[in-house]
């Protein structure tokens, strides 16, 4: 049996070898790379083919429906548009166009209302704001210091002071303002940066009846753009422009503004929900032509990484598509609306023109009547008999010294016309109306530096000015609140787009007397890992509180702060030995940057305490080693402003008694330590 098995074994082995597949040669690295590249090309081609076949979500039908919503919004603010156009005419001293007196004679237009607006504007610009960032967590303190120095530089590069000036003018005239905060990718040679613009209510449309712009279902911002520019930027517009579907209200321009070769470009903003998260969507269109839509931008951003095994670059996704992510990560409408005097049911309030226009009309009508009466009283008029034989041409020519008459001139031939004298009550009414306009618009004489009669004391004048300026300060708070909201959105744009470091020049006053050039990116604003007991528990987003302060553009404010600093110096507030008394006094005071001054005084006091301790240690060691050296150190301390030596100027260093200076220094150090 064993022999049979041995005989069958070679046969079985032969059969097994026949059944075993022949080993194939392994593909080379070059072949693997070629195959992977072919797969990648096929994947890319399939992706582009799918995108080409996919129907855009936002098409001409959708934007036509959006235009219908825009028309409803426009009807809802028709009265507001009329008010704004009329207010602009009052600002241009053309209020007689709204009096309808039915004649075209002399119409004096006084500038009392104009002066009230201009005075309030000056107060607002004297309080031009700046921002300081306060961290909400201690880990973000360094980032807050950077933002406090860099954000004002970004605003300066945007010429934000000009924007702020336009916003103040517009708010005072029309009762509110809108600022747009956008990301402009074309700035800095394609690097991109923040852009802040003033938005006109005439060109802006929102859901009627709301008071918070973020609650509107849709926002439309429109702009007239030349057809030639549109055709150059967007080839799909060639031959399709002309005949606007939306008609915008227009100001009564002084110049002849031709808009026949322009089209209304509409920026449409709305919100969507993706995976439970709110996203801000954006559509730019003209007529029914879609120029860009975030929901049509479904391409997922990718980056190429090299496969460590094959060395072949592979595309990997780096984030969400624009359709899912939205235009901006903060998901807010990129607009900040601020009413001056709020009214219910509108994001635009009342302005100084709305409050004072009726009084201005009364002033002009009374002023016209008074002026006409004055002119009539200063111009003699006569009754002349028809056959009085008076040469009327010579009589009315004031350059003629002789007037020829044919007969005797008497009362029966010519008589002067008596004009009624204007009563003083009418002049008083005119003055009372002027005072009324000043009062209701908070532009009294004390605001302009004019003291009332009988008030001569400087303190009394200052008190009147301070009291009269409370309404101006209230208006400035309105501008500052809007400024804070603008800065919040600026920070969010920096958080989203400042991936590449940028260089900023920091002014000397923010870095201790020497300008610096620093690089900054959004690395410190991105999500930060949170740890609990050494274990990561999630991520947090750095957030900051914004403290809005005034740049003290008013020279009198600057002088006031300088005088305050000198008073602190003269009173010894910065003397380290008086740190406790100075801090106790400052606790009861209130002025700008008080916390910074208190921190500086506290640091001085701490340094003084450390210095006293180190002096004590030095004297003790010197006395043990060399009494003469201890005497020398004591003299040096005295020369540098240290504590005085015992009376007589000399001390006994012989014997075992402790040096009196050492004892005094120890007591001072002990007292300061216990006080802390």
C-alpha positions in Angstrom: 0.0 0.0 0.0 2.9 2.3 0.8 4.4 1.4 -2.5 1.2 2.4 -4.4 1.2 5.7 -2.6 4.8 6.3 -3.6 3.9 5.5 -7.2 1.0 7.8 -7.2 2.8 10.7 -5.6 4.7 11.8 -8.7 1.5 11.7 -10.7 -0.4 13.8 -8.1 2.3 16.3 -8.0 2.3 16.6 -11.8 -1.5 17.1 -11.8 -1.2 19.7 -9.0 1.4 21.6 -11.0 -0.9 21.6 -14.1 -3.8 22.9 -12.0 -1.7 25.6 -10.2 -1.9 29.0 -12.1 1.2 30.4 -13.4 2.5 33.4 -11.4 2.2 36.8 -13.3 4.8 39.4 -13.1 4.1 42.4 -10.8 3.3 45.7 -12.6 6.1 48.3 -12.5 5.8 51.5 -10.6 5.5 53.4 -13.8 2.5 51.3 -14.8 0.9 51.9 -11.5 1.4 55.7 -11.8 -0.1 55.6 -15.3 -3.1 53.7 -14.2 -3.7 56.1 -11.3 -3.3 59.2 -13.5 -5.8 57.6 -15.9 -8.3 57.0 -13.1 -7.9 60.6 -11.9 -8.4 62.0 -15.4 -11.5 59.9 -15.8 -12.9 61.0 -12.4 -12.3 64.6 -13.3 -14.0 64.2 -16.7 -17.0 62.5 -15.1 -17.2 65.3 -12.5 -17.2 68.0 -15.2 -19.7 66.1 -17.3 -22.1 65.8 -14.3 -21.7 69.5 -13.5 -22.4 70.4 -17.1 -25.5 68.3 -17.3 -26.8 69.5 -13.9 -29.4 72.2 -14.3 -28.6 75.4 -12.4 -30.8 75.9 -9.4 -31.0 79.7 -9.9 -32.2 80.5 -13.4 -34.2 83.2 -15.2 -37.5 81.9 -13.8 -36.2 82.2 -10.2 -34.8 85.7 -10.7 -38.1 86.8 -12.3 -39.9 85.7 -9.2 -37.3 87.6 -7.1 -38.0 90.7 -9.1 -41.7 90.4 -8.2 -40.8 90.3 -4.5 -38.6 93.4 -5.1 -41.5 95.3 -6.6 -43.6 94.6 -3.5 -40.8 95.8 -1.3 -40.5 98.9 -3.4 -44.2 99.6 -3.0 -43.9 99.2 0.8 -41.3 102.1 1.0 -42.7 104.5 -1.5 -43.5 107.1 1.2 -40.0 106.8 2.6 -38.5 107.4 -0.9 -40.6 110.6 -1.3 -39.6 111.8 2.2 -35.9 111.2 1.4 -36.1 113.1 -1.9 -37.9 116.0 -0.2 -35.4 116.1 2.6 -32.6 116.4 0.1 -34.3 119.4 -1.5 -34.5 121.0 1.9 -30.8 120.4 2.5 -30.2 122.2 -0.8 -32.3 125.2 0.4 -35.1 124.5 -2.1 -37.9 124.3 0.4 -40.1 126.7 -1.5 -40.7 123.9 -4.0 -42.9 122.3 -1.3 -44.8 125.5 -0.2 -47.2 125.8 -3.2 -47.9 129.5 -2.8 -48.9 129.8 -6.5 -46.5 132.6 -7.5 -43.0 133.0 -8.7 -42.0 136.2 -6.9 -39.3 136.7 -4.3 -38.8 133.5 -2.2 -36.1 133.9 0.4 -34.7 130.5 1.7 -33.0 130.8 5.1 -30.5 128.2 6.2 -31.5 127.7 9.9 -32.3 124.0 9.4 -29.2 123.6 7.4 -27.1 125.2 10.2 -28.7 122.8 12.7 -27.7 119.7 10.7 -24.2 121.1 10.1 -23.7 121.8 13.8 -24.7 118.2 14.7 -22.4 116.8 12.0 -19.5 118.7 13.6 -20.3 117.2 17.0 -20.3 113.7 15.5 -17.0 114.1 13.7 -15.4 115.4 16.8 -16.3 112.1 18.4 -15.0 109.9 15.5 -14.7 106.4 17.0 -12.0 103.9 17.3 -12.1 100.3 18.7 -10.4 98.3 21.4 -10.8 94.6 21.7 -11.4 92.8 25.1 -11.0 89.0 25.2 -13.7 86.9 26.6 -11.1 84.3 27.6 -7.6 84.7 28.9 -6.2 82.6 26.1 -7.3 85.3 23.6 -5.6 88.2 25.3 -2.7 88.4 22.9 -5.0 88.2 19.9 -7.1 91.0 21.3 -4.0 93.3 21.5 -3.2 92.5 17.9 -6.7 93.2 16.7 -6.8 96.5 18.6 -3.8 97.7 16.6 -4.6 96.1 13.2 -8.3 96.7 12.7 -7.9 100.6 12.8 -5.2 100.2 10.1 -7.6 98.1 8.0 -10.3 100.8 8.4 -7.7 103.5 7.4 -6.8 101.6 4.3 -10.5 101.5 3.4 -10.7 105.3 3.9 -13.4 104.6 6.5 -13.4 108.2 7.8 -14.9 109.3 4.5 -17.5 106.6 4.7 -18.3 107.5 8.3 -18.7 111.2 7.2 -21.1 110.3 4.5 -23.1 108.1 6.9 -23.4 110.9 9.5 -24.6 113.4 6.8 -27.1 110.9 5.5 -28.4 109.9 8.9 -28.9 113.5 10.1 -30.7 114.5 6.9 -32.9 111.4 6.4 -33.2 109.7 9.7 -31.1 106.6 9.2 -28.3 105.0 7.4 -27.1 101.6 6.0 -23.5 100.4 5.8 -22.5 97.5 3.7 -19.5 95.3 4.8 -18.2 93.2 1.9 -15.2 91.1 0.9 -13.6 92.5 -2.2 -11.3 89.8 -3.8 -9.8 92.2 -6.3 -8.0 94.3 -3.6 -4.3 94.2 -3.1 -3.6 92.5 -6.5 -6.0 89.6 -5.8 -5.2 89.1 -2.2 -8.5 90.6 -1.2 -9.6 92.8 1.7 -12.7 94.2 3.5 -14.7 96.9 1.8 -17.2 99.2 3.7 -19.7 101.3 1.8 -22.5 103.7 2.5 -25.8 102.3 1.1 -28.6 104.7 -0.1 -32.1 103.9 1.1 -33.3 104.8 -2.4 -31.5 101.8 -3.9 -32.0 99.4 -1.0 -35.1 97.2 -0.5 -36.2 95.0 2.5 -39.3 93.4 3.9 -41.8 96.2 4.9 -42.7 96.4 8.6 -39.6 95.2 10.2 -37.2 97.1 12.5 -34.3 94.6 12.4 -32.6 94.2 9.0 -31.6 90.6 9.9 -35.2 89.6 10.1 -36.0 90.3 6.5 -36.7 87.3 4.3 -34.9 88.9 1.4 -32.6 91.9 0.9 -32.1 93.6 -2.4 -29.3 96.1 -3.1 -29.5 97.8 -6.5 -27.1 99.8 -8.6 -27.2 101.5 -12.0 -24.2 100.2 -14.1 -23.3 101.2 -17.6 -24.2 98.6 -20.3 -20.7 98.7 -21.8 -19.2 97.8 -18.5 -21.6 94.9 -18.0 -21.0 93.5 -21.4 -17.2 93.6 -20.8 -17.4 91.8 -17.5 -20.2 89.4 -18.3 -20.2 88.1 -21.9 -23.7 86.5 -21.4 -25.1 90.1 -21.3 -24.0 91.0 -24.9 -27.1 92.0 -26.9 -29.5 91.3 -24.0 -29.5 94.6 -22.1 -31.9 97.5 -22.3 -35.4 98.0 -20.9 -35.0 97.8 -17.1 -37.6 95.7 -15.3 -37.1 97.7 -12.1 -37.4 101.5 -12.0 -35.5 103.2 -9.2 -36.5 106.5 -7.6 -34.3 109.4 -8.4 -33.2 112.5 -6.7 -33.8 115.9 -8.3 -30.2 116.3 -9.5 -28.8 119.7 -10.5 -27.0 118.1 -13.5 -28.8 116.3 -16.3 -28.2 112.7 -15.4 -28.8 110.4 -18.4 -29.5 106.8 -17.4 -30.7 105.5 -20.8 -27.5 103.5 -21.4 -27.5 102.0 -17.9 -29.1 98.9 -16.4 -30.2 98.1 -12.9 -27.9 95.4 -11.4 -29.6 93.7 -8.4 -27.7 92.0 -5.6 -30.2 89.6 -4.0 -29.5 88.1 -0.5 -31.5 85.4 1.2 -31.0 82.5 3.7 -31.2 78.8 3.3 -30.7 75.8 5.6 -28.1 73.1 4.9 -27.8 70.2 7.4 -29.5 72.3 10.1 -27.1 75.3 9.6 -28.1 78.7 8.2 -26.3 79.9 5.1 -26.3 83.3 3.4 -27.0 83.0 -0.3 -26.3 85.6 -2.9 -27.5 86.2 -6.5 -26.3 88.9 -8.8 -28.5 89.5 -11.8 -29.7 92.1 -14.4 -33.1 91.9 -15.9 -33.5 88.0 -16.1 -29.8 87.2 -16.7 -28.1 85.5 -13.8 -24.5 86.8 -13.5 -23.6 84.8 -10.4 -25.4 82.7 -7.8 -23.9 80.9 -4.8 -26.4 78.1 -5.1 -25.2 77.4 -8.6 -21.6 77.1 -7.3 -21.6 73.5 -6.3 -17.9 72.8 -6.9 -16.2 71.5 -3.8 -12.8 73.1 -3.1 -9.9 70.6 -3.3 -6.2 70.5 -2.9 -3.6 68.2 -4.2 -1.7 66.0 -1.8 1.0 63.4 -2.8 0.3 59.8 -2.1 3.2 58.6 0.1 3.2 55.1 -1.5 2.9 56.0 -5.2 4.0 59.6 -5.2 1.0 60.6 -7.3 -0.8 63.9 -6.5 -4.4 63.2 -5.4 -7.2 65.8 -5.1 -8.8 65.8 -1.7 -11.7 68.1 -0.6 -10.8 70.9 1.7 -14.3 72.2 2.6 -17.8 72.7 1.6 -19.1 74.0 -1.7 -20.2 77.6 -1.9 -23.8 76.4 -2.3 -23.6 74.7 1.1 -21.3 77.1 2.9 -22.9 80.3 1.7 -21.4 83.6 0.8 -20.0 84.5 4.3 -19.5 82.1 7.2 -21.2 84.5 9.7 -24.5 84.0 7.7 -25.6 87.6 8.4 -26.8 90.0 5.9 -23.7 92.2 5.2 -25.5 95.3 6.2 -25.8 97.4 9.3 -28.8 99.7 9.6 -29.0 102.5 12.2 -32.0 104.9 12.7 -31.3 108.2 14.3 -34.8 108.6 16.0 -36.5 105.2 15.7 -40.0 104.8 14.4 -42.0 101.6 14.6 -42.3 99.4 11.4 -39.2 100.7 9.6 -35.4 100.4 9.8 -35.2 104.1 8.9 -36.1 106.6 11.6 -36.6 110.3 11.7 -33.9 112.9 11.1 -33.4 116.5 11.8 -35.0 117.5 8.5 -38.2 115.6 9.4 -38.4 117.3 12.8 -37.6 120.9 11.7 -38.9 121.2 8.1 -42.3 122.6 9.1 -40.7 125.2 11.4 -38.3 126.1 8.6 -41.3 126.6 6.2 -42.9 128.9 8.8 -39.7 130.9 9.2 -39.4 131.4 5.5 -43.0 132.5 5.0 -42.8 135.0 7.9 -39.4 136.1 6.7 -40.8 136.7 3.2 -43.7 138.8 4.6 -41.4 140.9 6.8 -38.9 141.4 4.0 -41.7 142.5 1.6 -43.1 144.9 4.1 -39.6 146.3 4.7 -39.1 146.8 1.0 -42.5 148.5 0.6 -41.8 150.8 3.5 -38.4 151.8 2.2 -39.8 152.4 -1.3 -42.0 155.6 -1.5 -45.2 155.3 -3.7 -47.6 158.1 -4.8 -51.1 158.8 -6.0 -50.9 161.0 -9.1 -54.0 162.7 -10.6 -54.5 161.8 -14.2 -54.4 165.5 -15.4 -51.9 166.6 -12.9 -49.5 167.7 -15.6 -46.5 165.9 -13.9 -43.7 164.5 -15.9 -43.8 160.9 -14.6 -40.7 159.8 -16.4 -38.6 162.4 -14.7 -40.4 161.9 -11.3 -39.6 158.2 -11.2 -36.0 158.6 -12.4 -33.9 159.1 -9.3 -31.0 160.5 -11.2 -33.0 163.5 -12.3 -32.5 166.5 -10.1 -35.3 168.5 -11.8 -38.9 167.4 -12.4 -41.0 169.5 -14.8 -44.6 170.3 -14.0 -47.2 172.2 -16.0 -49.1 173.7 -13.1 -48.8 174.1 -9.4 -48.2 170.9 -7.5 -50.5 170.3 -4.6 -52.2 167.6 -2.6 -54.9 167.4 -5.2 -52.3 166.5 -7.9 -49.9 164.1 -6.1 -50.0 162.5 -2.6 -47.7 159.9 -1.0 -49.2 156.5 -0.3 -49.1 155.6 3.4 -47.8 152.1 4.1 -48.9 150.5 7.4 -46.0 150.1 9.8 -45.1 146.5 10.6 -45.9 145.6 14.2 -43.0 144.4 16.4 -45.1 141.3 17.2 -44.4 139.8 13.8 -40.7 140.2 14.2 -41.0 138.6 17.7 -42.9 135.7 16.1 -40.1 135.2 13.5 -37.5 135.2 16.3 -39.6 132.7 18.3 -39.8 130.4 15.4 -36.1 130.5 14.9 -35.6 129.8 18.6 -38.1 126.9 18.3 -36.1 125.4 15.4 -32.9 125.7 17.4 -34.6 124.1 20.5 -36.2 121.1 18.8 -33.0 120.2 16.9 -30.8 120.8 19.9 -28.8 123.5 18.3 -29.0 126.2 20.9 -26.6 129.1 21.0 -24.6 127.5 23.9 -23.8 124.6 21.5 -22.1 127.0 19.2 -20.1 128.8 21.9 -22.5 131.7 22.4 -23.2 132.4 26.1 -26.6 133.8 27.0 -26.8 137.4 28.3 -25.9 137.7 31.9 -23.7 134.5 32.0 -20.1 135.5 32.3 -18.5 132.9 34.5 -16.4 130.3 32.6 -17.7 127.5 34.8 -21.3 128.5 34.1 -20.7 128.6 30.4 -19.0 125.2 30.4 -21.9 123.8 32.4 -24.4 125.2 29.8 -22.4 123.7 27.0 -22.2 120.4 28.7 -26.0 120.3 29.3 -26.8 121.5 25.8 -24.6 118.8 24.3 -26.4 115.8 25.8 -28.6 115.3 22.7 -25.5 115.4 20.5 -23.8 112.8 22.7 -26.9 110.7 22.4 -26.7 110.8 18.6 -23.0 110.0 18.8 -23.9 106.9 20.8 -26.2 105.8 17.9 -23.3 106.2 15.4 -21.0 104.3 17.8 -23.4 101.4 18.2 -23.6 101.1 14.4 -19.8 101.3 14.3 -19.5 98.4 16.8 -21.8 96.2 14.6 -19.6 97.1 11.5 -16.5 96.0 13.4 -18.1 92.7 14.4 -18.7 91.9 10.8 -15.2 93.0 9.8 -13.8 90.6 12.4 -15.8 87.7 10.9 -14.5 88.5 7.4 -11.0 88.5 8.7 -11.7 85.2 10.4 -12.9 83.7 7.1 -10.5 85.2 4.5 -7.2 86.2 6.1 -5.6 82.8 5.5 -2.4 84.4 4.0 -0.3 86.6 6.3 -0.4 90.3 5.6 2.0 93.0 6.7 0.7 96.0 8.7 2.4 99.2 9.8 1.4 99.9 13.4 1.5 103.6 14.4 3.9 104.7 17.1 1.2 105.6 19.6 0.1 102.0 19.8 3.4 100.3 20.4 5.2 102.7 22.8 6.7 105.3 20.6 8.2 103.3 17.7 6.4 102.2 14.6 6.5 98.5 13.8 5.8 96.3 10.8 4.0 93.1 11.8 2.5 90.2 10.0 -1.0 89.0 10.8 -3.3 86.2 9.6 -6.5 84.6 10.9 -4.7 81.7 12.6 -5.6 83.1 16.1 -9.2 83.5 15.1 -9.8 79.9 13.9 -11.4 77.2 16.1 -9.2 76.4 19.1 -9.1 73.0 20.8 -10.5 72.9 24.3 -8.9 70.6 26.9 -10.2 69.3 30.2 -7.8 67.4 32.5 -5.4 67.1 29.6 -8.1 65.6 27.2 -9.5 67.4 24.2 -13.2 68.0 24.7 -14.1 70.0 21.5 -13.4 73.3 19.9 -14.2 76.9 20.7 -14.3 80.0 18.5 -12.4 83.0 19.9 -14.8 85.9 20.5 -14.2 89.4 21.6 -16.0 92.3 23.2 -15.5 95.6 21.3 -15.0 98.8 23.4 -15.8 101.8 21.2 -13.9 105.0 22.3 -13.5 108.4 20.8 -10.3 109.6 19.1 -10.6 113.0 20.6 -10.6 114.9 17.4 -11.8 118.0 19.2 -8.8 120.1 20.2 -10.6 121.2 23.3 -11.1 117.6 24.3 -7.4 116.9 23.7 -6.5 119.9 25.8 -8.8 118.7 28.6 -7.2 115.3 28.7 -3.7 116.8 28.6 -4.6 119.1 31.6 -5.9 116.1 33.5 -2.7 114.2 32.9 -0.6 117.2 34.1 -2.8 117.5 37.2 -2.2 113.8 38.0 1.5 114.4 37.7 1.5 117.5 39.8 -0.5 115.7 42.5 2.1 112.9 42.7 -0.2 110.2 41.3 2.7 108.6 39.4 5.0 108.6 42.5 5.4 104.9 43.4 5.3 105.7 47.1 1.8 107.2 46.7 0.4 104.4 44.6 -2.2 103.3 47.2 -3.5 106.9 47.7 -3.6 107.5 44.0 -5.6 104.3 43.3 -8.1 105.1 46.1 -8.6 108.5 44.5 -9.0 107.2 41.0 -11.6 104.6 42.1 -14.0 107.5 42.7 -13.3 109.2 39.3 -14.6 108.6 35.9 -12.8 109.5 32.7 -11.6 107.9 29.5 -8.8 105.3 29.8 -9.0 105.3 33.6 -8.3 101.6 33.7 -5.1 102.0 31.8 -3.8 104.7 34.2 -4.8 102.7 37.2 -2.9 99.7 35.8 0.2 101.8 35.2 0.1 103.3 38.8 -0.3 99.8 40.2 2.7 98.6 38.3 4.7 101.4 39.6 3.7 100.6 43.2 4.6 96.9 42.6 8.0 97.9 41.3 8.6 100.1 44.3 7.8 97.3 46.7 10.2 94.9 44.9 12.9 97.6 44.9 12.5 98.1 48.7 12.8 94.4 49.3 15.9 94.1 47.1 17.5 97.1 48.8 16.9 95.5 52.2 18.5 92.2 51.0 21.5 94.1 49.6 22.1 96.1 52.8 21.9 93.0 55.0 24.4 91.1 52.9 26.7 94.1 52.6 26.7 94.7 56.4 27.6 91.1 57.1 30.5 91.1 54.6 31.8 94.7 54.7 30.2 97.5 56.8 32.0 100.1 54.6 30.3 98.6 51.5 27.0 98.8 53.3 27.5 102.5 54.0 28.4 103.1 50.3 25.3 101.2 49.2 23.1 103.3 51.6 24.5 106.5 50.1 23.8 105.4 46.6 20.2 104.5 47.5 19.8 108.0 49.0 21.2 109.6 45.8 18.7 107.7 43.8 15.7 108.9 45.8 15.6 106.2 48.5 14.6 106.6 52.1 16.6 109.2 54.2 19.3 108.2 56.6 19.0 108.8 60.3 19.4 112.4 61.4 23.1 113.6 61.2 23.8 111.7 58.0 26.1 109.1 59.7 25.3 105.7 61.1 27.2 103.5 63.5 28.2 100.3 61.8 30.2 99.0 64.7 28.8 96.5 67.2 26.1 94.0 66.8 23.1 96.4 66.4 21.2 96.2 63.1 21.8 99.0 60.6 18.9 101.6 61.0 18.5 101.8 57.3 18.2 98.0 57.1 15.5 98.1 59.8 13.6 100.8 58.1 13.7 99.0 54.7 12.5 95.8 56.4 9.6 97.6 58.0 8.6 99.2 54.7 8.8 95.9 52.8 6.8 94.2 55.5 4.1 96.8 55.5 3.8 96.8 51.7 3.6 93.0 51.7 0.9 93.0 54.2 -1.0 95.7 52.3 -1.1 93.4 49.2 
